[in-house]
Amino acid sequence: MKISLFLDNYTGYKFMELLLEEKDFEYNIYTYHPNFKRSQKVYDFSKFAKQFNITYLTNNRYKNCKTKIKNCEFAICIDWTKDFFKNSNYPFQVLYYHPSLLPMYRGYGAITEQIYRGVVKSGITIYMPNEKVDAGDIIYQQEIDILFTDYPVDFISNCVKKLYNFLNLLKNNQINLKDKKKQNENLSFYLVRKRQKDAIIDFNKSAYAVYNHIRAFSYPFFGAHAYFNSEKIIIWKCAIEKWEGNFGKPGEVIEKNKNGIEIACGSGSIIATIIEINNQIYKYEDIPIKKKDLINQF
């Protein structure tokens, strides 16, 4: 069975690391050339070039780069452009991975949205693409718990492991494509692509809501942010310090200690442990913000 992997971004990179760790080198790898990417976060796949046959693509439509895609029976798409194969004829089977239990959380930003909403039961879905984004027949699903302390990197790590299990089942002819099932459209909904403005922290919310917001946008995404003295600060990691109660004006630093800075929310407080200001990372007691300082107050 000739399997090709079309992968990109952080999830694709972590999947390649797992293949390298498992010494599983039998796939043709397709990814976008770094110069083609407009994202600020471009992952360098060249570290895998010695072990894998990697082809770099410079177009996000199959019809414009199909001459580069050879010896393929199955194409497994991992964090890959959702409409790459749309309106194209291709002589192989295409399967897409999605980090949710479809039909819920279709579209881009599924990981951020689920953590933001406090979802605890999620999973991965492998499906056959059709004319609608993320709406094709389901081939494989596996549940994944999202723990209260999990950040996107933790969820993605679990997704990658489940993906690898699926790949092994496929290689060993334990996946029957005839057992596909249609998605329940009554349960489906689409997400709007996340933008920087969506990541602004509103400290008027409860500590629980602020905590979920911060971890939802954390690495490998662009980070939830606030402003202090007109400077943008990204909070990469935090914890809930007090669940409820009024401890200060929302956004006020009510304590600073070896664990970081405690910030009052509309109800309760969070403690920020890792932040970034002007591309500089600060941790715990080294965070350059003092008690009584106000964040997001102009």
C-alpha atoms as an extended CHARMM CRD file, in Angstrom:
* protein
*
       298  EXT
         1         1  MET       CA              0.0000000000        0.0000000000        0.0000000000  PROA      1               0.0000000000
         2         2  LYS       CA              1.4890000000        3.3210000000       -1.0980000000  PROA      2               0.0000000000
         3         3  ILE       CA              0.5680000000        5.9760000000        1.4530000000  PROA      3               0.0000000000
         4         4  SER       CA              1.3910000000        9.6520000000        1.0430000000  PROA      4               0.0000000000
         5         5  LEU       CA              1.1290000000       12.1370000000        3.8750000000  PROA      5               0.0000000000
         6         6  PHE       CA              0.0960000000       15.7110000000        3.1620000000  PROA      6               0.0000000000
         7         7  LEU       CA              0.9200000000       17.6340000000        6.2990000000  PROA      7               0.0000000000
         8         8  ASP       CA              1.6430000000       21.1100000000        7.5530000000  PROA      8               0.0000000000
         9         9  ASN       CA              1.8980000000       23.3270000000       10.6260000000  PROA      9               0.0000000000
        10        10  TYR       CA              2.5550000000       22.2090000000       14.1870000000  PROA      10              0.0000000000
        11        11  THR       CA              0.4290000000       19.0390000000       14.0670000000  PROA      11              0.0000000000
        12        12  GLY       CA              2.1260000000       17.8590000000       10.8970000000  PROA      12              0.0000000000
        13        13  TYR       CA              5.5360000000       18.6010000000       12.3900000000  PROA      13              0.0000000000
        14        14  LYS       CA              4.7780000000       16.6480000000       15.5740000000  PROA      14              0.0000000000
        15        15  PHE       CA              3.4770000000       13.7510000000       13.4980000000  PROA      15              0.0000000000
        16        16  MET       CA              6.7680000000       13.6850000000       11.5900000000  PROA      16              0.0000000000
        17        17  GLU       CA              8.6480000000       13.6330000000       14.8910000000  PROA      17              0.0000000000
        18        18  LEU       CA              6.6180000000       10.5980000000       15.9680000000  PROA      18              0.0000000000
        19        19  LEU       CA              7.3380000000        8.7990000000       12.6850000000  PROA      19              0.0000000000
        20        20  LEU       CA             11.0300000000        9.5370000000       13.1860000000  PROA      20              0.0000000000
        21        21  GLU       CA             10.8810000000        8.2120000000       16.7390000000  PROA      21              0.0000000000
        22        22  GLU       CA              9.1430000000        5.0390000000       15.5310000000  PROA      22              0.0000000000
        23        23  LYS       CA             11.6050000000        4.7020000000       12.6150000000  PROA      23              0.0000000000
        24        24  ASP       CA              8.6430000000        4.4970000000       10.2600000000  PROA      24              0.0000000000
        25        25  PHE       CA             10.0160000000        5.9030000000        7.0030000000  PROA      25              0.0000000000
        26        26  GLU       CA              7.9240000000        4.3170000000        4.2470000000  PROA      26              0.0000000000
        27        27  TYR       CA              5.7980000000        7.3160000000        3.2620000000  PROA      27              0.0000000000
        28        28  ASN       CA              6.0450000000       10.0050000000        0.6360000000  PROA      28              0.0000000000
        29        29  ILE       CA              5.7430000000       13.3540000000        2.4130000000  PROA      29              0.0000000000
        30        30  TYR       CA              4.1870000000       16.4600000000        0.8820000000  PROA      30              0.0000000000
        31        31  THR       CA              4.2810000000       19.8350000000        2.5750000000  PROA      31              0.0000000000
        32        32  TYR       CA              4.3330000000       23.4830000000        1.5680000000  PROA      32              0.0000000000
        33        33  HSD       CA              7.6020000000       25.2020000000        0.8090000000  PROA      33              0.0000000000
        34        34  PRO       CA              8.4630000000       27.6810000000        3.6060000000  PROA      34              0.0000000000
        35        35  ASN       CA              8.6140000000       30.5470000000        1.1090000000  PROA      35              0.0000000000
        36        36  PHE       CA              5.0380000000       29.8130000000        0.0730000000  PROA      36              0.0000000000
        37        37  LYS       CA              3.6840000000       30.2190000000        3.6110000000  PROA      37              0.0000000000
        38        38  ARG       CA              2.2850000000       33.5480000000        4.7280000000  PROA      38              0.0000000000
        39        39  SER       CA              1.9700000000       32.5080000000        8.3720000000  PROA      39              0.0000000000
        40        40  GLN       CA              4.4080000000       33.8800000000       10.9500000000  PROA      40              0.0000000000
        41        41  LYS       CA              4.8540000000       30.3660000000       12.3310000000  PROA      41              0.0000000000
        42        42  VAL       CA              6.5640000000       28.2920000000        9.6270000000  PROA      42              0.0000000000
        43        43  TYR       CA              7.8210000000       24.8640000000       10.6640000000  PROA      43              0.0000000000
        44        44  ASP       CA             11.0380000000       23.6610000000        9.0760000000  PROA      44              0.0000000000
        45        45  PHE       CA             10.5770000000       20.0960000000        7.8140000000  PROA      45              0.0000000000
        46        46  SER       CA             14.1190000000       19.9360000000        6.4400000000  PROA      46              0.0000000000
        47        47  LYS       CA             15.3070000000       18.1290000000        9.5920000000  PROA      47              0.0000000000
        48        48  PHE       CA             13.4320000000       15.0650000000        8.3120000000  PROA      48              0.0000000000
        49        49  ALA       CA             14.9120000000       15.1360000000        4.7980000000  PROA      49              0.0000000000
        50        50  LYS       CA             17.5300000000       12.4320000000        5.4420000000  PROA      50              0.0000000000
        51        51  GLN       CA             14.9710000000        9.8310000000        6.4670000000  PROA      51              0.0000000000
        52        52  PHE       CA             11.9290000000       10.7670000000        4.3450000000  PROA      52              0.0000000000
        53        53  ASN       CA             11.1750000000       11.5170000000        0.7410000000  PROA      53              0.0000000000
        54        54  ILE       CA              9.8250000000       15.0820000000        1.0760000000  PROA      54              0.0000000000
        55        55  THR       CA              8.2880000000       17.0410000000       -1.7820000000  PROA      55              0.0000000000
        56        56  TYR       CA              7.6750000000       20.7510000000       -1.3080000000  PROA      56              0.0000000000
        57        57  LEU       CA              4.6240000000       22.2720000000       -2.9650000000  PROA      57              0.0000000000
        58        58  THR       CA              4.2110000000       25.9120000000       -3.9260000000  PROA      58              0.0000000000
        59        59  ASN       CA              0.5100000000       25.9180000000       -4.7520000000  PROA      59              0.0000000000
        60        60  ASN       CA             -2.5190000000       25.1670000000       -2.5680000000  PROA      60              0.0000000000
        61        61  ARG       CA             -4.5690000000       23.4550000000       -5.3100000000  PROA      61              0.0000000000
        62        62  TYR       CA             -4.0290000000       19.8820000000       -6.4320000000  PROA      62              0.0000000000
        63        63  LYS       CA             -4.6970000000       20.6440000000      -10.0920000000  PROA      63              0.0000000000
        64        64  ASN       CA             -1.7640000000       23.0900000000      -10.1510000000  PROA      64              0.0000000000
        65        65  CYS       CA              0.8060000000       20.7180000000       -8.6520000000  PROA      65              0.0000000000
        66        66  LYS       CA             -0.4710000000       17.2350000000       -9.5120000000  PROA      66              0.0000000000
        67        67  THR       CA              2.5940000000       16.4490000000      -11.6310000000  PROA      67              0.0000000000
        68        68  LYS       CA              4.6560000000       16.4160000000       -8.4320000000  PROA      68              0.0000000000
        69        69  ILE       CA              2.4030000000       13.8660000000       -6.7090000000  PROA      69              0.0000000000
        70        70  LYS       CA              3.4230000000       10.3430000000       -7.7140000000  PROA      70              0.0000000000
        71        71  ASN       CA              3.1210000000        6.7130000000       -6.5580000000  PROA      71              0.0000000000
        72        72  CYS       CA              0.1420000000        7.4000000000       -4.3280000000  PROA      72              0.0000000000
        73        73  GLU       CA             -2.7590000000        5.0790000000       -3.4250000000  PROA      73              0.0000000000
        74        74  PHE       CA             -3.8190000000        6.8120000000       -0.2120000000  PROA      74              0.0000000000
        75        75  ALA       CA             -3.3830000000       10.4890000000        0.6470000000  PROA      75              0.0000000000
        76        76  ILE       CA             -3.7200000000       11.2170000000        4.3750000000  PROA      76              0.0000000000
        77        77  CYS       CA             -4.1300000000       14.9550000000        5.0360000000  PROA      77              0.0000000000
        78        78  ILE       CA             -2.9840000000       16.2200000000        8.4290000000  PROA      78              0.0000000000
        79        79  ASP       CA             -3.6080000000       19.9050000000        9.1680000000  PROA      79              0.0000000000
        80        80  TRP       CA             -3.6890000000       20.3370000000        5.4140000000  PROA      80              0.0000000000
        81        81  THR       CA             -5.5220000000       22.9250000000        3.3120000000  PROA      81              0.0000000000
        82        82  LYS       CA             -9.1580000000       21.8490000000        3.4010000000  PROA      82              0.0000000000
        83        83  ASP       CA             -9.9550000000       22.6650000000       -0.2160000000  PROA      83              0.0000000000
        84        84  PHE       CA             -6.6650000000       21.4470000000       -1.7440000000  PROA      84              0.0000000000
        85        85  PHE       CA             -8.3930000000       18.5780000000       -3.5980000000  PROA      85              0.0000000000
        86        86  LYS       CA            -11.7150000000       20.3440000000       -4.1590000000  PROA      86              0.0000000000
        87        87  ASN       CA            -13.1440000000       20.2240000000       -7.7080000000  PROA      87              0.0000000000
        88        88  SER       CA            -10.2720000000       18.0060000000       -8.8290000000  PROA      88              0.0000000000
        89        89  ASN       CA            -10.0070000000       14.4940000000      -10.2180000000  PROA      89              0.0000000000
        90        90  TYR       CA             -7.3230000000       12.4430000000       -8.5100000000  PROA      90              0.0000000000
        91        91  PRO       CA             -6.4360000000        8.7660000000       -9.0370000000  PROA      91              0.0000000000
        92        92  PHE       CA             -6.1330000000        7.8280000000       -5.3450000000  PROA      92              0.0000000000
        93        93  GLN       CA             -8.1410000000        7.8000000000       -2.1270000000  PROA      93              0.0000000000
        94        94  VAL       CA             -8.0240000000       10.9840000000       -0.0410000000  PROA      94              0.0000000000
        95        95  LEU       CA             -8.6900000000       11.0020000000        3.7190000000  PROA      95              0.0000000000
        96        96  TYR       CA             -8.6450000000       14.0400000000        6.0030000000  PROA      96              0.0000000000
        97        97  TYR       CA             -7.9270000000       14.3110000000        9.7190000000  PROA      97              0.0000000000
        98        98  HSD       CA             -9.9020000000       16.7060000000       11.9270000000  PROA      98              0.0000000000
        99        99  PRO       CA             -9.2930000000       17.4050000000       15.6630000000  PROA      99              0.0000000000
       100       100  SER       CA            -12.8720000000       17.0200000000       16.8880000000  PROA      100             0.0000000000
       101       101  LEU       CA            -15.6910000000       14.5160000000       16.9450000000  PROA      101             0.0000000000
       102       102  LEU       CA            -17.3630000000       15.5620000000       13.7160000000  PROA      102             0.0000000000
       103       103  PRO       CA            -19.9310000000       16.7610000000       12.8120000000  PROA      103             0.0000000000
       104       104  MET       CA            -19.3100000000       19.1870000000       15.6990000000  PROA      104             0.0000000000
       105       105  TYR       CA            -16.6560000000       21.9160000000       15.3790000000  PROA      105             0.0000000000
       106       106  ARG       CA            -16.2200000000       21.9270000000       11.6190000000  PROA      106             0.0000000000
       107       107  GLY       CA            -13.8520000000       24.4140000000       10.0310000000  PROA      107             0.0000000000
       108       108  TYR       CA            -10.6870000000       26.0790000000       11.2540000000  PROA      108             0.0000000000
       109       109  GLY       CA             -9.8900000000       26.7410000000       14.9120000000  PROA      109             0.0000000000
       110       110  ALA       CA            -11.5070000000       23.5800000000       16.3120000000  PROA      110             0.0000000000
       111       111  ILE       CA             -8.8660000000       23.0690000000       19.0160000000  PROA      111             0.0000000000
       112       112  THR       CA             -9.0250000000       26.6610000000       20.2740000000  PROA      112             0.0000000000
       113       113  GLU       CA            -12.8170000000       26.6910000000       20.2370000000  PROA      113             0.0000000000
       114       114  GLN       CA            -13.1640000000       23.4530000000       22.1910000000  PROA      114             0.0000000000
       115       115  ILE       CA            -10.7620000000       24.4990000000       24.9350000000  PROA      115             0.0000000000
       116       116  TYR       CA            -12.3370000000       27.9630000000       25.0370000000  PROA      116             0.0000000000
       117       117  ARG       CA            -15.7500000000       26.3650000000       25.6180000000  PROA      117             0.0000000000
       118       118  GLY       CA            -14.4200000000       23.9700000000       28.2380000000  PROA      118             0.0000000000
       119       119  VAL       CA            -15.0190000000       20.7900000000       26.2250000000  PROA      119             0.0000000000
       120       120  VAL       CA            -13.7640000000       17.7120000000       28.0870000000  PROA      120             0.0000000000
       121       121  LYS       CA            -14.7210000000       14.9460000000       25.6180000000  PROA      121             0.0000000000
       122       122  SER       CA            -13.2500000000       15.4370000000       22.1710000000  PROA      122             0.0000000000
       123       123  GLY       CA            -11.3260000000       13.2630000000       19.7340000000  PROA      123             0.0000000000
       124       124  ILE       CA            -10.1220000000       12.8140000000       16.1820000000  PROA      124             0.0000000000
       125       125  THR       CA            -12.0830000000       12.0810000000       13.0330000000  PROA      125             0.0000000000
       126       126  ILE       CA            -10.8230000000       10.6590000000        9.7390000000  PROA      126             0.0000000000
       127       127  TYR       CA            -13.2130000000       11.3390000000        6.8830000000  PROA      127             0.0000000000
       128       128  MET       CA            -13.5820000000       11.3430000000        3.1150000000  PROA      128             0.0000000000
       129       129  PRO       CA            -13.7620000000       14.9040000000        1.7830000000  PROA      129             0.0000000000
       130       130  ASN       CA            -16.7270000000       16.0920000000       -0.2840000000  PROA      130             0.0000000000
       131       131  GLU       CA            -17.9800000000       19.4320000000       -1.5950000000  PROA      131             0.0000000000
       132       132  LYS       CA            -18.6160000000       20.7850000000        1.9340000000  PROA      132             0.0000000000
       133       133  VAL       CA            -15.7630000000       21.4730000000        4.3610000000  PROA      133             0.0000000000
       134       134  ASP       CA            -15.3630000000       18.7150000000        6.9850000000  PROA      134             0.0000000000
       135       135  ALA       CA            -18.7310000000       17.1860000000        6.0070000000  PROA      135             0.0000000000
       136       136  GLY       CA            -17.6500000000       13.9470000000        4.3120000000  PROA      136             0.0000000000
       137       137  ASP       CA            -18.3870000000       10.3990000000        5.3910000000  PROA      137             0.0000000000
       138       138  ILE       CA            -16.6010000000        9.3080000000        8.5750000000  PROA      138             0.0000000000
       139       139  ILE       CA            -14.0970000000        6.4570000000        8.3250000000  PROA      139             0.0000000000
       140       140  TYR       CA            -12.6640000000        6.4670000000       11.8390000000  PROA      140             0.0000000000
       141       141  GLN       CA            -13.2240000000        8.2370000000       15.1650000000  PROA      141             0.0000000000
       142       142  GLN       CA            -11.5200000000        7.9910000000       18.5240000000  PROA      142             0.0000000000
       143       143  GLU       CA            -12.3480000000        9.9100000000       21.6970000000  PROA      143             0.0000000000
       144       144  ILE       CA             -9.7470000000       11.9840000000       23.5620000000  PROA      144             0.0000000000
       145       145  ASP       CA            -10.2340000000       13.5240000000       26.9960000000  PROA      145             0.0000000000
       146       146  ILE       CA             -9.2450000000       17.1660000000       27.3910000000  PROA      146             0.0000000000
       147       147  LEU       CA             -8.0960000000       17.5550000000       30.9750000000  PROA      147             0.0000000000
       148       148  PHE       CA             -8.6240000000       20.7760000000       32.9020000000  PROA      148             0.0000000000
       149       149  THR       CA             -4.8550000000       21.3720000000       32.8890000000  PROA      149             0.0000000000
       150       150  ASP       CA             -4.4070000000       20.5560000000       29.1850000000  PROA      150             0.0000000000
       151       151  TYR       CA             -3.1920000000       23.1780000000       26.7380000000  PROA      151             0.0000000000
       152       152  PRO       CA             -3.3690000000       22.8680000000       22.9230000000  PROA      152             0.0000000000
       153       153  VAL       CA              0.0540000000       21.1680000000       22.7800000000  PROA      153             0.0000000000
       154       154  ASP       CA             -1.2360000000       18.4450000000       25.1330000000  PROA      154             0.0000000000
       155       155  PHE       CA             -4.3580000000       17.8350000000       23.0740000000  PROA      155             0.0000000000
       156       156  ILE       CA             -2.3740000000       17.8020000000       19.8150000000  PROA      156             0.0000000000
       157       157  SER       CA              0.0990000000       15.3070000000       21.3030000000  PROA      157             0.0000000000
       158       158  ASN       CA             -2.7930000000       12.9590000000       22.0530000000  PROA      158             0.0000000000
       159       159  CYS       CA             -4.2630000000       13.5170000000       18.5760000000  PROA      159             0.0000000000
       160       160  VAL       CA             -0.9450000000       12.6110000000       16.9520000000  PROA      160             0.0000000000
       161       161  LYS       CA             -0.8170000000        9.3090000000       18.8510000000  PROA      161             0.0000000000
       162       162  LYS       CA             -4.3590000000        8.4280000000       17.7630000000  PROA      162             0.0000000000
       163       163  LEU       CA             -3.4570000000        9.3740000000       14.1960000000  PROA      163             0.0000000000
       164       164  TYR       CA             -0.5130000000        7.0250000000       14.2490000000  PROA      164             0.0000000000
       165       165  ASN       CA             -2.7440000000        4.2140000000       15.4970000000  PROA      165             0.0000000000
       166       166  PHE       CA             -5.0670000000        4.8460000000       12.5580000000  PROA      166             0.0000000000
       167       167  LEU       CA             -2.1660000000        4.8140000000       10.1020000000  PROA      167             0.0000000000
       168       168  ASN       CA             -1.0460000000        1.4160000000       11.3710000000  PROA      168             0.0000000000
       169       169  LEU       CA             -4.5760000000        0.0400000000       11.0690000000  PROA      169             0.0000000000
       170       170  LEU       CA             -4.7540000000        1.3260000000        7.5040000000  PROA      170             0.0000000000
       171       171  LYS       CA             -1.3830000000       -0.2260000000        6.5970000000  PROA      171             0.0000000000
       172       172  ASN       CA             -2.4780000000       -3.5580000000        8.0260000000  PROA      172             0.0000000000
       173       173  ASN       CA             -5.7570000000       -3.5420000000        6.0650000000  PROA      173             0.0000000000
       174       174  GLN       CA             -7.8130000000       -3.1860000000        9.2340000000  PROA      174             0.0000000000
       175       175  ILE       CA             -9.7190000000       -0.1390000000        7.9600000000  PROA      175             0.0000000000
       176       176  ASN       CA            -12.6970000000       -0.9360000000        5.7570000000  PROA      176             0.0000000000
       177       177  LEU       CA            -13.6440000000        2.1140000000        3.7270000000  PROA      177             0.0000000000
       178       178  LYS       CA            -17.0230000000        0.5300000000        3.0150000000  PROA      178             0.0000000000
       179       179  ASP       CA            -17.9010000000        0.9300000000        6.7000000000  PROA      179             0.0000000000
       180       180  LYS       CA            -18.0990000000        4.6980000000        6.3350000000  PROA      180             0.0000000000
       181       181  LYS       CA            -20.9670000000        6.5360000000        7.9940000000  PROA      181             0.0000000000
       182       182  LYS       CA            -22.6540000000        9.7810000000        7.0980000000  PROA      182             0.0000000000
       183       183  GLN       CA            -22.4460000000       12.7660000000        9.4370000000  PROA      183             0.0000000000
       184       184  ASN       CA            -25.5280000000       13.9290000000       11.2930000000  PROA      184             0.0000000000
       185       185  GLU       CA            -26.2060000000       17.3700000000        9.8380000000  PROA      185             0.0000000000
       186       186  ASN       CA            -28.5250000000       18.2090000000       12.7440000000  PROA      186             0.0000000000
       187       187  LEU       CA            -25.4720000000       18.2740000000       15.0260000000  PROA      187             0.0000000000
       188       188  SER       CA            -23.1630000000       20.1390000000       12.6760000000  PROA      188             0.0000000000
       189       189  PHE       CA            -21.9120000000       23.7030000000       13.0210000000  PROA      189             0.0000000000
       190       190  TYR       CA            -19.0550000000       25.6890000000       11.5150000000  PROA      190             0.0000000000
       191       191  LEU       CA            -16.4280000000       27.8540000000       13.1590000000  PROA      191             0.0000000000
       192       192  VAL       CA            -15.1740000000       31.2180000000       12.0040000000  PROA      192             0.0000000000
       193       193  ARG       CA            -11.3950000000       31.3710000000       11.5580000000  PROA      193             0.0000000000
       194       194  LYS       CA             -9.7480000000       32.8590000000       14.6570000000  PROA      194             0.0000000000
       195       195  ARG       CA             -8.1400000000       36.2880000000       14.3870000000  PROA      195             0.0000000000
       196       196  GLN       CA             -5.8560000000       38.2700000000       16.6820000000  PROA      196             0.0000000000
       197       197  LYS       CA             -8.7910000000       40.3520000000       17.9190000000  PROA      197             0.0000000000
       198       198  ASP       CA            -10.5080000000       37.1830000000       19.1510000000  PROA      198             0.0000000000
       199       199  ALA       CA             -7.5790000000       36.5950000000       21.5050000000  PROA      199             0.0000000000
       200       200  ILE       CA             -7.9370000000       39.8130000000       23.5390000000  PROA      200             0.0000000000
       201       201  ILE       CA             -8.4780000000       38.9040000000       27.1990000000  PROA      201             0.0000000000
       202       202  ASP       CA            -11.5500000000       40.2900000000       28.9410000000  PROA      202             0.0000000000
       203       203  PHE       CA            -10.7870000000       40.2800000000       32.6590000000  PROA      203             0.0000000000
       204       204  ASN       CA            -14.4070000000       41.2170000000       33.4020000000  PROA      204             0.0000000000
       205       205  LYS       CA            -15.2620000000       37.5470000000       32.9030000000  PROA      205             0.0000000000
       206       206  SER       CA            -14.9690000000       34.8740000000       35.5860000000  PROA      206             0.0000000000
       207       207  ALA       CA            -11.5810000000       33.3730000000       36.4210000000  PROA      207             0.0000000000
       208       208  TYR       CA            -12.7410000000       30.1050000000       34.8430000000  PROA      208             0.0000000000
       209       209  ALA       CA            -13.6190000000       31.8430000000       31.5540000000  PROA      209             0.0000000000
       210       210  VAL       CA            -10.3550000000       33.8310000000       31.5010000000  PROA      210             0.0000000000
       211       211  TYR       CA             -8.3250000000       30.6910000000       32.2080000000  PROA      211             0.0000000000
       212       212  ASN       CA             -9.9840000000       28.7920000000       29.3480000000  PROA      212             0.0000000000
       213       213  HSD       CA             -9.4790000000       31.7680000000       27.0370000000  PROA      213             0.0000000000
       214       214  ILE       CA             -5.7520000000       31.9770000000       27.7810000000  PROA      214             0.0000000000
       215       215  ARG       CA             -5.0350000000       28.2790000000       27.3720000000  PROA      215             0.0000000000
       216       216  ALA       CA             -7.2100000000       28.0450000000       24.2300000000  PROA      216             0.0000000000
       217       217  PHE       CA             -5.0420000000       30.5330000000       22.3310000000  PROA      217             0.0000000000
       218       218  SER       CA             -1.7280000000       29.3570000000       23.7790000000  PROA      218             0.0000000000
       219       219  TYR       CA              1.1200000000       27.8020000000       21.7660000000  PROA      219             0.0000000000
       220       220  PRO       CA              1.2020000000       26.7190000000       18.9660000000  PROA      220             0.0000000000
       221       221  PHE       CA             -1.4050000000       29.4310000000       18.3430000000  PROA      221             0.0000000000
       222       222  PHE       CA             -0.7320000000       33.1690000000       18.5440000000  PROA      222             0.0000000000
       223       223  GLY       CA             -1.4800000000       33.6260000000       22.2320000000  PROA      223             0.0000000000
       224       224  ALA       CA             -4.1300000000       35.4370000000       24.2630000000  PROA      224             0.0000000000
       225       225  HSD       CA             -3.0830000000       38.9870000000       24.9060000000  PROA      225             0.0000000000
       226       226  ALA       CA             -3.7730000000       42.0970000000       26.9570000000  PROA      226             0.0000000000
       227       227  TYR       CA             -2.2010000000       45.5460000000       27.2520000000  PROA      227             0.0000000000
       228       228  PHE       CA             -0.1250000000       47.1410000000       29.9910000000  PROA      228             0.0000000000
       229       229  ASN       CA              1.0990000000       50.7320000000       29.5990000000  PROA      229             0.0000000000
       230       230  SER       CA              0.0210000000       50.4780000000       25.9500000000  PROA      230             0.0000000000
       231       231  GLU       CA              2.3520000000       47.5090000000       25.4090000000  PROA      231             0.0000000000
       232       232  LYS       CA              0.9670000000       44.1960000000       24.2160000000  PROA      232             0.0000000000
       233       233  ILE       CA              1.5460000000       41.3290000000       26.6290000000  PROA      233             0.0000000000
       234       234  ILE       CA              0.8530000000       37.7110000000       25.7110000000  PROA      234             0.0000000000
       235       235  ILE       CA             -0.0520000000       35.4050000000       28.5570000000  PROA      235             0.0000000000
       236       236  TRP       CA              1.1560000000       31.9510000000       27.5370000000  PROA      236             0.0000000000
       237       237  LYS       CA              0.3680000000       30.1230000000       30.7370000000  PROA      237             0.0000000000
       238       238  CYS       CA             -1.7400000000       30.6970000000       33.8190000000  PROA      238             0.0000000000
       239       239  ALA       CA             -3.7390000000       28.9570000000       36.5190000000  PROA      239             0.0000000000
       240       240  ILE       CA             -6.8690000000       29.7370000000       38.4790000000  PROA      240             0.0000000000
       241       241  GLU       CA             -5.9080000000       31.1710000000       41.8730000000  PROA      241             0.0000000000
       242       242  LYS       CA             -9.3410000000       31.9930000000       43.2840000000  PROA      242             0.0000000000
       243       243  TRP       CA            -12.4950000000       30.5500000000       41.7540000000  PROA      243             0.0000000000
       244       244  GLU       CA            -14.9330000000       33.2980000000       42.7070000000  PROA      244             0.0000000000
       245       245  GLY       CA            -15.2890000000       36.4830000000       44.6810000000  PROA      245             0.0000000000
       246       246  ASN       CA            -14.3810000000       40.1380000000       44.2670000000  PROA      246             0.0000000000
       247       247  PHE       CA            -10.6860000000       40.7320000000       44.9670000000  PROA      247             0.0000000000
       248       248  GLY       CA            -10.0190000000       43.8980000000       42.9970000000  PROA      248             0.0000000000
       249       249  LYS       CA            -10.7970000000       45.7540000000       39.8380000000  PROA      249             0.0000000000
       250       250  PRO       CA            -10.8200000000       43.3830000000       36.8270000000  PROA      250             0.0000000000
       251       251  GLY       CA             -7.3080000000       43.4570000000       35.3930000000  PROA      251             0.0000000000
       252       252  GLU       CA             -5.6850000000       44.6520000000       38.6250000000  PROA      252             0.0000000000
       253       253  VAL       CA             -2.5340000000       42.8510000000       39.8040000000  PROA      253             0.0000000000
       254       254  ILE       CA             -3.4790000000       41.9810000000       43.3730000000  PROA      254             0.0000000000
       255       255  GLU       CA             -0.3720000000       40.0040000000       44.2680000000  PROA      255             0.0000000000
       256       256  LYS       CA              3.0850000000       39.1700000000       42.9500000000  PROA      256             0.0000000000
       257       257  ASN       CA              5.1240000000       36.2600000000       44.2570000000  PROA      257             0.0000000000
       258       258  LYS       CA              7.4550000000       33.4540000000       43.1640000000  PROA      258             0.0000000000
       259       259  ASN       CA              4.6450000000       31.8570000000       41.1540000000  PROA      259             0.0000000000
       260       260  GLY       CA              3.8750000000       34.9080000000       39.0050000000  PROA      260             0.0000000000
       261       261  ILE       CA              1.3220000000       37.7300000000       39.0980000000  PROA      261             0.0000000000
       262       262  GLU       CA             -2.1970000000       37.2810000000       40.4110000000  PROA      262             0.0000000000
       263       263  ILE       CA             -4.7570000000       39.2120000000       38.3700000000  PROA      263             0.0000000000
       264       264  ALA       CA             -8.2900000000       39.9650000000       39.5090000000  PROA      264             0.0000000000
       265       265  CYS       CA            -11.1220000000       38.8930000000       37.2240000000  PROA      265             0.0000000000
       266       266  GLY       CA            -14.8040000000       39.8110000000       37.2550000000  PROA      266             0.0000000000
       267       267  SER       CA            -15.1270000000       36.9840000000       39.7430000000  PROA      267             0.0000000000
       268       268  GLY       CA            -12.1050000000       35.2170000000       41.1920000000  PROA      268             0.0000000000
       269       269  SER       CA             -8.5290000000       35.5930000000       39.9830000000  PROA      269             0.0000000000
       270       270  ILE       CA             -5.9090000000       33.9300000000       37.8150000000  PROA      270             0.0000000000
       271       271  ILE       CA             -2.1680000000       33.7670000000       38.2630000000  PROA      271             0.0000000000
       272       272  ALA       CA             -0.1100000000       34.4050000000       35.1220000000  PROA      272             0.0000000000
       273       273  THR       CA              3.0750000000       32.3300000000       35.1700000000  PROA      273             0.0000000000
       274       274  ILE       CA              4.5840000000       32.8590000000       31.6960000000  PROA      274             0.0000000000
       275       275  ILE       CA              4.1640000000       36.0330000000       29.6400000000  PROA      275             0.0000000000
       276       276  GLU       CA              5.7700000000       37.6670000000       26.6360000000  PROA      276             0.0000000000
       277       277  ILE       CA              6.4980000000       41.3620000000       26.0860000000  PROA      277             0.0000000000
       278       278  ASN       CA              8.2910000000       42.6020000000       22.9470000000  PROA      278             0.0000000000
       279       279  ASN       CA              9.3940000000       39.0540000000       22.0340000000  PROA      279             0.0000000000
       280       280  GLN       CA             10.9090000000       38.5770000000       25.4900000000  PROA      280             0.0000000000
       281       281  ILE       CA              9.6550000000       35.6980000000       27.6620000000  PROA      281             0.0000000000
       282       282  TYR       CA              9.2680000000       36.2800000000       31.4140000000  PROA      282             0.0000000000
       283       283  LYS       CA              8.4950000000       33.6130000000       33.9860000000  PROA      283             0.0000000000
       284       284  TYR       CA              7.1750000000       33.6800000000       37.5260000000  PROA      284             0.0000000000
       285       285  GLU       CA              8.7730000000       36.3130000000       39.7810000000  PROA      285             0.0000000000
       286       286  ASP       CA             10.6910000000       37.8130000000       36.8260000000  PROA      286             0.0000000000
       287       287  ILE       CA              7.4980000000       39.1350000000       35.2340000000  PROA      287             0.0000000000
       288       288  PRO       CA              8.0780000000       42.9440000000       35.0630000000  PROA      288             0.0000000000
       289       289  ILE       CA              4.6450000000       43.9190000000       36.3550000000  PROA      289             0.0000000000
       290       290  LYS       CA              4.0540000000       45.0250000000       39.9380000000  PROA      290             0.0000000000
       291       291  LYS       CA              1.3260000000       44.7040000000       42.5080000000  PROA      291             0.0000000000
       292       292  LYS       CA             -1.4500000000       47.3190000000       41.9800000000  PROA      292             0.0000000000
       293       293  ASP       CA             -0.6370000000       47.6490000000       38.2770000000  PROA      293             0.0000000000
       294       294  LEU       CA             -3.6660000000       47.6520000000       36.0040000000  PROA      294             0.0000000000
       295       295  ILE       CA             -3.8410000000       45.5170000000       32.8590000000  PROA      295             0.0000000000
       296       296  ASN       CA             -6.1870000000       46.4440000000       30.0050000000  PROA      296             0.0000000000
       297       297  GLN       CA             -6.9570000000       49.7770000000       31.6780000000  PROA      297             0.0000000000
       298       298  PHE       CA             -6.3640000000       52.8750000000       29.5590000000  PROA      298             0.0000000000
